[in-house]
Each structure stands twice: as C-alpha cells, then as structure tokens.
Amino acid sequence: MAAPLNQQQLQQQLAAVAAAQTQAQTQAQAQAQSQAQQQLVQAQQLAAAQAQAGQAALTQQQQQQAQQQDDSVAKFKLLIPQLKDSLQNLMRIAAQNLSQNTTIDNGQKSNDTALQRFDKSLEEFYALCDQVELCLRLAFECLSQSIDSAKHSPNLVPTATKPDTVQTESLSYAQYLSMIKSQISCAKDIHNALLECSKRIASKGQI
C-alpha cells in the first residue's frame, strides 16, 4: 500500500492543480480574445469592401447620369415615356372637364368634386414637347457636325483609348494639327475677303 500523503504534499498537489486550471483558463481566454479579434477584423474588412463597392456603384451611377444628361439621344429616350404619360393625363382631364361642362349646359347638377386644371396639364405637356424638340435639334446638330467632320477630315486620328481603330491611312496628331491650321487660315482668308468686299460696296454706295 502507498504511504498516505502528508499535509505538505497534499497542498503542493492542490497548488499544482490550481495552477494548471489557471493556466488552462488563461489559454482559453487568450484563444477567445484572438478569435474575437479575428472576427472583428473580418467584419471590418467586409464593411470596408461593402462601402467600397457601394461607392463604386454610386460613382458609376453618377457617371451614367452625367452621360445621359450630356447625350441628347439618351435624354430623348427618357422623355418619351414622360411625354406619353403627360398626353394620357391631358386627354383624361380634358374628357372630365368636357363631361362636367356638358352636364352643366344640360341643366343637370354636376359633381362637387374638384377637377384638375386643363391649362396646367396642357402647359406641362407643352414643356415636355419643348424639351423633346431641343433634344432632337441637338442630336441633329451633332449629326451634322459629325457628317461635316467626316467630309472635311475623312482620315481618323488614332487615340490611346481606342487603339483598334487605328488604320493605315490614319493621320498623325501633327498632321491633324497642320490640317486644322490650314482650315483656320482658309476661313480667315474668306472672312477678310468678304470684309474687304463689303467695305468696297459701302464706299461705292457713299459715292
């Protein structure tokens, strides 16, 4: 049989067990803190990625809106549904007002419900028509400028953003500048010739 433990040995064993328990608790707390820190870092990274994605989406949306505002064709396409709804609303209000006026002319009692104003709806419809007209005029001017550019400068100028459009007959930037300068010089010569002609006509009229 093993000899019974004295009090000192029993206290040493109890102290060792307590130390082992304390060390295990400390390690568990450290591991839990490490996991919590890792989860916090992951959450921060996820939030930063979501914020960056949201900012990129917002920037792209703003760029698209800016392009739509600058593009007359895109703005025209956006105005067409609004114009259609405005026309339908105008016809509905006109029919309601006409029905009410007919009822009053026949000596019958009309409804007390207030109808929408026809002139206000008509003004809104005309405003949309004016915007559509401006968009179409702007698109026509852009098309005319493009046609004139292709007519007077048929050769393309290569750009860094579209290298696939470079052709063998493309102009270099120096050649393009030289052509533009010659066109400006020609325009000045025509202007001076017309100005001189007008001065001569004016001087002959005074004589």
C-alpha positions, 0 to 999 in steps of 0.5 A: 500500500502507498504511504498516505500523503502528508499535509505538505504534499497534499497542498503542493498537489492542490497548488499544482492543480490550481495552477494548471486550471489557471493556466488552462483558463488563461489559454482559453481566454487568450484563444477567445480574445484572438478569435474575437479579434479575428472576427472583428477584423473580418467584419471590418474588412467586409464593411470596408469592401461593402462601402467600397463597392457601394461607392463604386456603384454610386460613382458609376451611377453618377457617371451614367447620369452625367452621360445621359444628361450630356447625350441628347439621344439618351435624354430623348429616350427618357422623355418619351415615356414622360411625354406619353404619360403627360398626353394620357393625363391631358386627354383624361382631364380634358374628357372630365372637364368636357363631361362636367361642362356638358352636364352643366349646359344640360341643366343637370347638377354636376359633381362637387368634386374638384377637377384638375386644371386643363391649362396646367396639364396642357402647359406641362405637356407643352414643356415636355414637347419643348424639351423633346424638340431641343433634344432632337435639334441637338442630336441633329446638330451633332449629326451634322457636325459629325457628317461635316467632320467626316467630309472635311477630315475623312482620315481618323486620328488614332487615340490611346483609348481606342487603339483598334481603330487605328488604320493605315491611312490614319493621320498623325496628331501633327498632321491633324494639327497642320490640317486644322491650321490650314482650315483656320487660315482658309476661313480667315482668308474668306472672312477678310475677303468678304470684309474687304468686299463689303467695305468696297460696296459701302464706299461705292454706295457713299459715292 
